[in-house]
Every structure is written in structure tokens, then in C-alpha cells.
Amino acid sequence: MKKNEFVKSLNVSRETLNYFYEYKALLSKWNEKINLVSKHTLEDIWQRHFLDSGQIIENVEALEKRWVDVGSGAGFPGLVVALLLRDRKVDCDLVLVEKNPKKVLFLNEVIRKLNLSVKVVNDNIYTLESLNADILTARAFSELNNLMEIAFRHRKKEGICLFLKGENYRIELDKTLNNWFFDYDIIGSLTSSSGKIIRVKKIFKR
């Protein structure tokens, strides 16, 4: 049922659905060797990871943009975004940033197996030169205050940020607003009543 909800919500083609099955199999196999995601969440992967990650593409225009995903880990949301954008024939320069070498190996294996056009940068996002992102995303990577520092450094002036947050999003927002001025929207999640997508536009340091 959760798989059908994923397909219906994001209008996924049968061909791309098969790629997601292959992604799921690779994730399950690798997760036995390295800690990519909590084991129990694999039982609900279609909603917990695939739909939760994929929903963000509805909130930004990605055509011919540079999309940077920070702390990509198991590929959420970056690889999910890559599969969905290809499904919709949206050409996008997608860059995944991940510091952990083992997770980078996994990301590159999925990219190779699924024939995706995605670049993986094995480095620390806090020390990298600016990546000039039109779109910058992060899921389960860091608190909003830290993400704002990353965004200030790595997004283009008119760039958009999409940060997936859980039930404590309001606490994070209040803390971050003490240090930054920024324009933002709060978008409800398709997968959780307490989850939110925080879409950030203009950013200024206090």
C-alpha cells in the first residue's frame, strides 16, 4: 500500500519504479555491512525514505539548475531526486556531498547500477569552497542553524534551500532566527503530520 501511495503521489513511471526496487535491494544489502539507515525503517522504505525525500521536487523548479544535496548518506534525498527528475526528463546538475568514505562508495555504486548522472563529492561541506547551488537540500543532517551557515556559504544569491525537518522544527526555527534573517515558507509533509519542509530564500547574518 505504501508503494502505491509513493507511485500515485509522485506520478512515478513503471520503469522508474523498477529502478527504485533495485535501489531498495542495494540499500538492504549494503546496510548489513555499513550503517546507512536504521534497520527498522527499511520495512517502511516507500513512505519513510522514498516519498519523504521525493516530495521536495514539487516545491522547486530544477530545470537546468545546480542542485547540491548536503550530507547525502544513503542517498536521501539526493538519489531519490535524481531518479524522479530523470523520470520527468528534467535536466539538472546534481551534486551530492558526503564526508563518510564508506557511504560515498555506496552512493557511487547506486549511481553506477542505476545509470544516473550524478556527481559525488567526498569532503566536508564546512570546509569546501562555495558550490554555487541554485538549490540546496538536506535531510537528517544537522540543525537548521548549522544548515543556514552552509546555505550562506554554498548557495547562489537567489538560490533556494529545502530542508526536511521533524516535530522539533519550530524550536530549531526560533533558535535560528536569533542568528539569521531569512525569508522562509513552512510546507506540510506528505509523510508525517509533524514533519515539515522549510523552504528558505533570502538569507542575511544578524
Phi and psi restraints in degrees (value plus and minus 20) as a CYANA .aco file:
   2 LYS   PHI     -84.9   -44.9
   2 LYS   PSI     -55.6   -15.6
   3 LYS   PHI     -83.6   -43.6
   3 LYS   PSI     -63.4   -23.4
   4 ASN   PHI     -83.6   -43.6
   4 ASN   PSI     -56.7   -16.7
   5 GLU   PHI     -84.8   -44.8
   5 GLU   PSI     -60.6   -20.6
   6 PHE   PHI     -81.0   -41.0
   6 PHE   PSI     -68.5   -28.5
   7 VAL   PHI     -82.4   -42.4
   7 VAL   PSI     -65.5   -25.5
   8 LYS   PHI     -88.2   -48.2
   8 LYS   PSI     -63.8   -23.8
   9 SER   PHI     -84.2   -44.2
   9 SER   PSI     -56.1   -16.1
  10 LEU   PHI    -132.4   -92.4
  10 LEU   PSI     -13.3    26.7
  11 ASN   PHI      33.0    73.0
  11 ASN   PSI      34.7    74.7
  12 VAL   PHI    -106.6   -66.6
  12 VAL   PSI     113.0   153.0
  13 SER   PHI     -92.6   -52.6
  13 SER   PSI     142.5   182.5
  14 ARG   PHI     -83.8   -43.8
  14 ARG   PSI     -59.3   -19.3
  15 GLU   PHI     -80.5   -40.5
  15 GLU   PSI     -66.9   -26.9
  16 THR   PHI     -88.7   -48.7
  16 THR   PSI     -53.6   -13.6
  17 LEU   PHI     -79.1   -39.1
  17 LEU   PSI     -59.1   -19.1
  18 ASN   PHI     -84.2   -44.2
  18 ASN   PSI     -56.0   -16.0
  19 TYR   PHI     -84.0   -44.0
  19 TYR   PSI     -57.6   -17.6
  20 PHE   PHI     -86.5   -46.5
  20 PHE   PSI     -55.6   -15.6
  21 TYR   PHI     -81.7   -41.7
  21 TYR   PSI     -62.1   -22.1
  22 GLU   PHI     -86.2   -46.2
  22 GLU   PSI     -60.9   -20.9
  23 TYR   PHI     -79.2   -39.2
  23 TYR   PSI     -66.2   -26.2
  24 LYS   PHI     -79.0   -39.0
  24 LYS   PSI     -63.4   -23.4
  25 ALA   PHI     -84.8   -44.8
  25 ALA   PSI     -63.3   -23.3
  26 LEU   PHI     -83.1   -43.1
  26 LEU   PSI     -62.1   -22.1
  27 LEU   PHI     -83.3   -43.3
  27 LEU   PSI     -63.8   -23.8
  28 SER   PHI     -82.5   -42.5
  28 SER   PSI     -61.3   -21.3
  29 LYS   PHI     -86.1   -46.1
  29 LYS   PSI     -69.0   -29.0
  30 TRP   PHI     -91.1   -51.1
  30 TRP   PSI     -48.7    -8.7
  31 ASN   PHI     -86.8   -46.8
  31 ASN   PSI     -39.1     0.9
  32 GLU   PHI     -93.6   -53.6
  32 GLU   PSI     -41.8    -1.8
  33 LYS   PHI    -123.1   -83.1
  33 LYS   PSI     -60.7   -20.7
  34 ILE   PHI    -149.4  -109.4
  34 ILE   PSI     130.4   170.4
  35 ASN   PHI    -100.0   -60.0
  35 ASN   PSI      76.5   116.5
  36 LEU   PHI    -116.2   -76.2
  36 LEU   PSI     -68.4   -28.4
  37 VAL   PHI    -162.1  -122.1
  37 VAL   PSI     141.5   181.5
  38 SER   PHI     -80.3   -40.3
  38 SER   PSI     114.1   154.1
  39 LYS   PHI     -77.9   -37.9
  39 LYS   PSI     -59.9   -19.9
  40 HIS   PHI     -88.2   -48.2
  40 HIS   PSI     -42.0    -2.0
  41 THR   PHI     -94.9   -54.9
  41 THR   PSI     -37.9     2.1
  42 LEU   PHI     -85.3   -45.3
  42 LEU   PSI     -45.8    -5.8
  43 GLU   PHI     -88.4   -48.4
  43 GLU   PSI     -41.9    -1.9
  44 ASP   PHI    -142.7  -102.7
  44 ASP   PSI      16.3    56.3
  45 ILE   PHI     -82.8   -42.8
  45 ILE   PSI     -52.8   -12.8
  46 TRP   PHI     -84.8   -44.8
  46 TRP   PSI     -57.8   -17.8
  47 GLN   PHI    -114.1   -74.1
  47 GLN   PSI     -67.9   -27.9
  48 ARG   PHI     -84.3   -44.3
  48 ARG   PSI     -56.1   -16.1
  49 HIS   PHI    -138.0   -98.0
  49 HIS   PSI     -69.0   -29.0
  50 PHE   PHI     -91.7   -51.7
  50 PHE   PSI     -71.9   -31.9
  51 LEU   PHI     -90.5   -50.5
  51 LEU   PSI     -60.7   -20.7
  52 ASP   PHI     -79.1   -39.1
  52 ASP   PSI     -60.9   -20.9
  53 SER   PHI     -95.1   -55.1
  53 SER   PSI     -64.8   -24.8
  54 GLY   PHI     -89.0   -49.0
  54 GLY   PSI     -44.8    -4.8
  55 GLN   PHI     -80.5   -40.5
  55 GLN   PSI     -43.4    -3.4
  56 ILE   PHI     -88.8   -48.8
  56 ILE   PSI     -40.3    -0.3
  57 ILE   PHI     -87.4   -47.4
  57 ILE   PSI     -37.6     2.4
  58 GLU   PHI     -96.6   -56.6
  58 GLU   PSI     -29.3    10.7
  59 ASN   PHI    -132.6   -92.6
  59 ASN   PSI      -3.7    36.3
  60 VAL   PHI    -178.6  -138.6
  60 VAL   PSI     130.9   170.9
  61 GLU   PHI    -115.7   -75.7
  61 GLU   PSI      94.3   134.3
  62 ALA   PHI    -122.0   -82.0
  62 ALA   PSI     -29.0    11.0
  63 LEU   PHI     -76.7   -36.7
  63 LEU   PSI     103.0   143.0
  64 GLU   PHI      37.3    77.3
  64 GLU   PSI       9.8    49.8
  65 LYS   PHI    -125.0   -85.0
  65 LYS   PSI     142.7   182.7
  66 ARG   PHI    -118.6   -78.6
  66 ARG   PSI      93.7   133.7
  67 TRP   PHI    -128.3   -88.3
  67 TRP   PSI     100.3   140.3
  68 VAL   PHI    -132.9   -92.9
  68 VAL   PSI     102.5   142.5
  69 ASP   PHI    -126.6   -86.6
  69 ASP   PSI     105.7   145.7
  70 VAL   PHI    -120.8   -80.8
  70 VAL   PSI     114.1   154.1
  71 GLY   PHI      42.5    82.5
  71 GLY   PSI      33.2    73.2
  72 SER   PHI     -87.2   -47.2
  72 SER   PSI     -47.9    -7.9
  73 GLY   PHI      35.7    75.7
  73 GLY   PSI    -130.0   -90.0
  74 ALA   PHI    -107.9   -67.9
  74 ALA   PSI     -16.1    23.9
  75 GLY   PHI      83.2   123.2
  75 GLY   PSI      -3.0    37.0
  76 PHE   PHI    -130.8   -90.8
  76 PHE   PSI      99.4   139.4
  77 PRO   PHI    -112.0   -72.0
  77 PRO   PSI     -24.3    15.7
  78 GLY   PHI     -73.1   -33.1
  78 GLY   PSI     -70.8   -30.8
  79 LEU   PHI     -92.9   -52.9
  79 LEU   PSI     -53.4   -13.4
  80 VAL   PHI     -82.7   -42.7
  80 VAL   PSI     -64.8   -24.8
  81 VAL   PHI     -78.6   -38.6
  81 VAL   PSI     -64.4   -24.4
  82 ALA   PHI     -79.5   -39.5
  82 ALA   PSI     -64.5   -24.5
  83 LEU   PHI     -85.3   -45.3
  83 LEU   PSI     -62.2   -22.2
  84 LEU   PHI     -91.3   -51.3
  84 LEU   PSI     -58.5   -18.5
  85 LEU   PHI     -86.6   -46.6
  85 LEU   PSI     -59.5   -19.5
  86 ARG   PHI     -84.1   -44.1
  86 ARG   PSI     -59.5   -19.5
  87 ASP   PHI     -79.2   -39.2
  87 ASP   PSI     -55.2   -15.2
  88 ARG   PHI    -113.1   -73.1
  88 ARG   PSI     -15.4    24.6
  89 LYS   PHI      37.9    77.9
  89 LYS   PSI      21.4    61.4
  90 VAL   PHI    -120.6   -80.6
  90 VAL   PSI      93.6   133.6
  91 ASP   PHI     -98.6   -58.6
  91 ASP   PSI     102.0   142.0
  92 CYS   PHI    -167.6  -127.6
  92 CYS   PSI     118.0   158.0
  93 ASP   PHI    -105.9   -65.9
  93 ASP   PSI      80.1   120.1
  94 LEU   PHI    -124.5   -84.5
  94 LEU   PSI     105.7   145.7
  95 VAL   PHI    -143.7  -103.7
  95 VAL   PSI     106.3   146.3
  96 LEU   PHI    -125.6   -85.6
  96 LEU   PSI     111.3   151.3
  97 VAL   PHI    -131.2   -91.2
  97 VAL   PSI     102.1   142.1
  98 GLU   PHI    -164.3  -124.3
  98 GLU   PSI     109.3   149.3
  99 LYS   PHI    -103.2   -63.2
  99 LYS   PSI     -52.2   -12.2
 100 ASN   PHI     -96.4   -56.4
 100 ASN   PSI      97.5   137.5
 101 PRO   PHI     -80.1   -40.1
 101 PRO   PSI     -55.7   -15.7
 102 LYS   PHI     -87.5   -47.5
 102 LYS   PSI     -59.9   -19.9
 103 LYS   PHI     -88.6   -48.6
 103 LYS   PSI     -52.7   -12.7
 104 VAL   PHI     -83.7   -43.7
 104 VAL   PSI     -61.2   -21.2
 105 LEU   PHI     -78.8   -38.8
 105 LEU   PSI     -63.7   -23.7
 106 PHE   PHI     -82.6   -42.6
 106 PHE   PSI     -68.4   -28.4
 107 LEU   PHI     -77.0   -37.0
 107 LEU   PSI     -65.7   -25.7
 108 ASN   PHI     -86.7   -46.7
 108 ASN   PSI     -52.5   -12.5
 109 GLU   PHI     -86.5   -46.5
 109 GLU   PSI     -63.6   -23.6
 110 VAL   PHI     -84.9   -44.9
 110 VAL   PSI     -62.5   -22.5
 111 ILE   PHI     -79.5   -39.5
 111 ILE   PSI     -62.1   -22.1
 112 ARG   PHI     -88.0   -48.0
 112 ARG   PSI     -67.4   -27.4
 113 LYS   PHI     -84.9   -44.9
 113 LYS   PSI     -57.3   -17.3
 114 LEU   PHI    -116.1   -76.1
 114 LEU   PSI     -16.4    23.6
 115 ASN   PHI      35.5    75.5
 115 ASN   PSI      28.2    68.2
 116 LEU   PHI    -113.7   -73.7
 116 LEU   PSI     129.0   169.0
 117 SER   PHI    -119.2   -79.2
 117 SER   PSI      64.4   104.4
 118 VAL   PHI    -159.7  -119.7
 118 VAL   PSI     119.5   159.5
 119 LYS   PHI    -122.3   -82.3
 119 LYS   PSI     116.2   156.2
 120 VAL   PHI    -132.2   -92.2
 120 VAL   PSI     107.6   147.6
 121 VAL   PHI    -127.3   -87.3
 121 VAL   PSI      96.2   136.2
 122 ASN   PHI    -111.6   -71.6
 122 ASN   PSI      68.7   108.7
 123 ASP   PHI    -182.9  -142.9
 123 ASP   PSI     153.9   193.9
 124 ASN   PHI    -110.5   -70.5
 124 ASN   PSI      99.5   139.5
 125 ILE   PHI     -79.8   -39.8
 125 ILE   PSI     -46.1    -6.1
 126 TYR   PHI     -95.4   -55.4
 126 TYR   PSI     -38.2     1.8
 127 THR   PHI    -133.6   -93.6
 127 THR   PSI     -26.3    13.7
 128 LEU   PHI     -90.1   -50.1
 128 LEU   PSI     129.7   169.7
 129 GLU   PHI     -85.6   -45.6
 129 GLU   PSI     138.5   178.5
 130 SER   PHI     -74.0   -34.0
 130 SER   PSI     114.4   154.4
 131 LEU   PHI    -115.1   -75.1
 131 LEU   PSI     -20.8    19.2
 132 ASN   PHI      30.1    70.1
 132 ASN   PSI      36.2    76.2
 133 ALA   PHI    -100.5   -60.5
 133 ALA   PSI     114.6   154.6
 134 ASP   PHI     -97.4   -57.4
 134 ASP   PSI     -54.9   -14.9
 135 ILE   PHI    -151.9  -111.9
 135 ILE   PSI     111.6   151.6
 136 LEU   PHI    -147.9  -107.9
 136 LEU   PSI     108.7   148.7
 137 THR   PHI    -148.4  -108.4
 137 THR   PSI     136.9   176.9
 138 ALA   PHI    -178.5  -138.5
 138 ALA   PSI     122.9   162.9
 139 ARG   PHI    -158.5  -118.5
 139 ARG   PSI     104.7   144.7
 140 ALA   PHI      34.2    74.2
 140 ALA   PSI      19.3    59.3
 141 PHE   PHI    -127.0   -87.0
 141 PHE   PSI     -70.3   -30.3
 142 SER   PHI    -180.8  -140.8
 142 SER   PSI     149.7   189.7
 143 GLU   PHI     -86.9   -46.9
 143 GLU   PSI     136.7   176.7
 144 LEU   PHI     -78.3   -38.3
 144 LEU   PSI     -57.6   -17.6
 145 ASN   PHI     -80.2   -40.2
 145 ASN   PSI     -60.9   -20.9
 146 ASN   PHI     -90.6   -50.6
 146 ASN   PSI     -57.6   -17.6
 147 LEU   PHI     -84.1   -44.1
 147 LEU   PSI     -52.5   -12.5
 148 MET   PHI     -87.0   -47.0
 148 MET   PSI     -57.3   -17.3
 149 GLU   PHI     -82.2   -42.2
 149 GLU   PSI     -63.7   -23.7
 150 ILE   PHI     -83.6   -43.6
 150 ILE   PSI     -64.5   -24.5
 151 ALA   PHI     -83.8   -43.8
 151 ALA   PSI     -61.0   -21.0
 152 PHE   PHI     -80.1   -40.1
 152 PHE   PSI     -52.9   -12.9
 153 ARG   PHI    -106.3   -66.3
 153 ARG   PSI     -55.4   -15.4
 154 HIS   PHI    -130.6   -90.6
 154 HIS   PSI     -28.6    11.4
 155 ARG   PHI    -116.5   -76.5
 155 ARG   PSI     132.3   172.3
 156 LYS   PHI     -88.1   -48.1
 156 LYS   PSI     143.9   183.9
 157 LYS   PHI     -74.7   -34.7
 157 LYS   PSI     -60.6   -20.6
 158 GLU   PHI    -120.6   -80.6
 158 GLU   PSI      -3.7    36.3
 159 GLY   PHI     -88.9   -48.9
 159 GLY   PSI     138.5   178.5
 160 ILE   PHI    -133.6   -93.6
 160 ILE   PSI     120.0   160.0
 161 CYS   PHI    -134.4   -94.4
 161 CYS   PSI     120.5   160.5
 162 LEU   PHI    -146.7  -106.7
 162 LEU   PSI      92.5   132.5
 163 PHE   PHI    -136.7   -96.7
 163 PHE   PSI     101.6   141.6
 164 LEU   PHI    -104.6   -64.6
 164 LEU   PSI     104.5   144.5
 165 LYS   PHI    -150.8  -110.8
 165 LYS   PSI     137.5   177.5
 166 GLY   PHI    -118.9   -78.9
 166 GLY   PSI    -174.3  -134.3
 167 GLU   PHI     -85.9   -45.9
 167 GLU   PSI     -38.3     1.7
 168 ASN   PHI    -112.1   -72.1
 168 ASN   PSI      -2.8    37.2
 169 TYR   PHI     -79.1   -39.1
 169 TYR   PSI     -56.0   -16.0
 170 ARG   PHI     -87.4   -47.4
 170 ARG   PSI     -58.9   -18.9
 171 ILE   PHI     -82.9   -42.9
 171 ILE   PSI     -63.8   -23.8
 172 GLU   PHI     -84.3   -44.3
 172 GLU   PSI     -60.5   -20.5
 173 LEU   PHI     -81.6   -41.6
 173 LEU   PSI     -68.2   -28.2
 174 ASP   PHI     -80.4   -40.4
 174 ASP   PSI     -61.2   -21.2
 175 LYS   PHI     -84.5   -44.5
 175 LYS   PSI     -63.3   -23.3
 176 THR   PHI     -88.2   -48.2
 176 THR   PSI     -55.5   -15.5
 177 LEU   PHI     -87.0   -47.0
 177 LEU   PSI     -34.6     5.4
 178 ASN   PHI     -94.3   -54.3
 178 ASN   PSI     -41.4    -1.4
 179 ASN   PHI    -134.2   -94.2
 179 ASN   PSI     -38.2     1.8
 180 TRP   PHI    -156.9  -116.9
 180 TRP   PSI     127.9   167.9
 181 PHE   PHI    -118.6   -78.6
 181 PHE   PSI     110.8   150.8
 182 PHE   PHI    -178.9  -138.9
 182 PHE   PSI     127.3   167.3
 183 ASP   PHI    -107.0   -67.0
 183 ASP   PSI     113.4   153.4
 184 TYR   PHI    -169.9  -129.9
 184 TYR   PSI     136.9   176.9
 185 ASP   PHI    -141.3  -101.3
 185 ASP   PSI     127.7   167.7
 186 ILE   PHI    -129.7   -89.7
 186 ILE   PSI      99.7   139.7
 187 ILE   PHI    -133.3   -93.3
 187 ILE   PSI     112.0   152.0
 188 GLY   PHI     -85.5   -45.5
 188 GLY   PSI     127.0   167.0
 189 SER   PHI    -105.8   -65.8
 189 SER   PSI     127.3   167.3
 190 LEU   PHI     -98.3   -58.3
 190 LEU   PSI     -34.8     5.2
 191 THR   PHI    -131.4   -91.4
 191 THR   PSI     -32.0     8.0
 192 SER   PHI    -174.9  -134.9
 192 SER   PSI     114.1   154.1
 193 SER   PHI     -86.8   -46.8
 193 SER   PSI     -45.2    -5.2
 194 SER   PHI    -115.5   -75.5
 194 SER   PSI     -33.0     7.0
 195 GLY   PHI    -101.8   -61.8
 195 GLY   PSI     130.0   170.0
 196 LYS   PHI    -160.2  -120.2
 196 LYS   PSI     136.1   176.1
 197 ILE   PHI    -128.9   -88.9
 197 ILE   PSI     102.9   142.9
 198 ILE   PHI    -119.6   -79.6
 198 ILE   PSI      93.6   133.6
 199 ARG   PHI    -119.6   -79.6
 199 ARG   PSI      96.6   136.6
 200 VAL   PHI    -129.0   -89.0
 200 VAL   PSI     115.8   155.8
 201 LYS   PHI    -133.3   -93.3
 201 LYS   PSI    -123.0   -83.0
 202 LYS   PHI     -88.3   -48.3
 202 LYS   PSI     120.3   160.3
 203 ILE   PHI    -152.7  -112.7
 203 ILE   PSI     113.0   153.0
 204 PHE   PHI    -158.0  -118.0
 204 PHE   PSI     119.7   159.7
 205 LYS   PHI     -95.4   -55.4
 205 LYS   PSI     122.7   162.7
